[in-house]
Amino acid sequence: MQIIPAIDILNGKCVRLSKGDFEQKKVYNENPLEVALQFEDAGLERLHLVDLDGAKAGELRNWKVLEKIAGKTNLVIDFSGGINNRKSVTIGFDSGAAFIAIGSVAVKNESDLSGWLIEFGADRFILGADVSNEVIVVRGWTEVTDISVFDHIKKYKAKGIKQFLSTDISKDGLLEGPSFQLYKKIKSEIPEISLIASGGISNLNDIEELENIGCEAAIVGKAIYENRVSLADLKKWV
């Protein structure tokens, strides 16, 4: 299993939110590049970079941060936040993203996304399947749909997407453990996908359990910043 550390950018700084609430934010570092270099020095190879300003504004904002990290590290970066049109997809890839993670667009503008999958290559996109009670939530977790997470993943798997990032919004940023049952169910129903677990990881046991379930990767954010998991602890997955 691959460990993917997370950097969330708000006002140019590295922060973490609790349950996606912008009012519950904590700044961990003023310099996201410095954090990215620490991850690379620890042997980690990939990075989950989220443009929170972009997600909030509904348009790309922090592509310069992406460009700087991509230019000064060898990290494989997946990038998300505020990507809702072809121009923002192009900027993301041109700025150094290896993958673009898409969430709301997959629900709100399926036709455009289908075109991007053909134009840029479906294997360069990650479907962000954010969940509340097994249904998809969008618009920065403010809008609950009636779409089953399992149906959603199956639809985009059929369109060629290979990686699926699922966050249970009730767990995110709380350090209370991931949604193990959700991931077990997804892997049971759709075993052939590459599943990235996100949200709630608080210790090494959580990571090991996700590995046992069969998750191909896990995004670790707050647990690192709060020193629940050290970069040295993650060596076994490097």
Stockholm file with secondary structure:
# STOCKHOLM 1.0

chainA/1-238         MQIIPAIDILNGKCVRLSKGDFEQKKVYNENPLEVALQFEDAGLERLHLVDLDGAKAGELRNWKVLEKIAGKTNLVIDFSGGINNRKSVTIGFDSGAAFIAIGSVAVKNESDLSGWLIEFGADRFILGADVSNEVIVVRGWTEVTDISVFDHIKKYKAKGIKQFLSTDISKDGLLEGPSFQLYKKIKSEIPEISLIASGGISNLNDIEELENIGCEAAIVGKAIYENRVSLADLKKWV
#=GR chainA/1-238 SS CEEEEEEEEETTEEEEEETTEEEEEEEEESCHHHHHHHHHHTTCCEEEEEEHHHHHHTSCCCHHHHHHHHHHCCCEEEEESSCCSHHHHHHHHHTTCSEEEESTHHHHCHHHHHHHIIIIIGGGEEEEEEEETTEEEETTTTEEEEEEHHHHHHHHHHTTCCEEEEEETTTTTSCSCCCHHHHHHHHHHSTTSEEEEESCCCSHHHHHHHHHHTCSEEEECHHHHTTSSCTTGGGGGC
#=GC SS_cons         CEEEEEEEEETTEEEEEETTEEEEEEEEESCHHHHHHHHHHTTCCEEEEEEHHHHHHTSCCCHHHHHHHHHHCCCEEEEESSCCSHHHHHHHHHTTCSEEEESTHHHHCHHHHHHHIIIIIGGGEEEEEEEETTEEEETTTTEEEEEEHHHHHHHHHHTTCCEEEEEETTTTTSCSCCCHHHHHHHHHHSTTSEEEEESCCCSHHHHHHHHHHTCSEEEECHHHHTTSSCTTGGGGGC
//
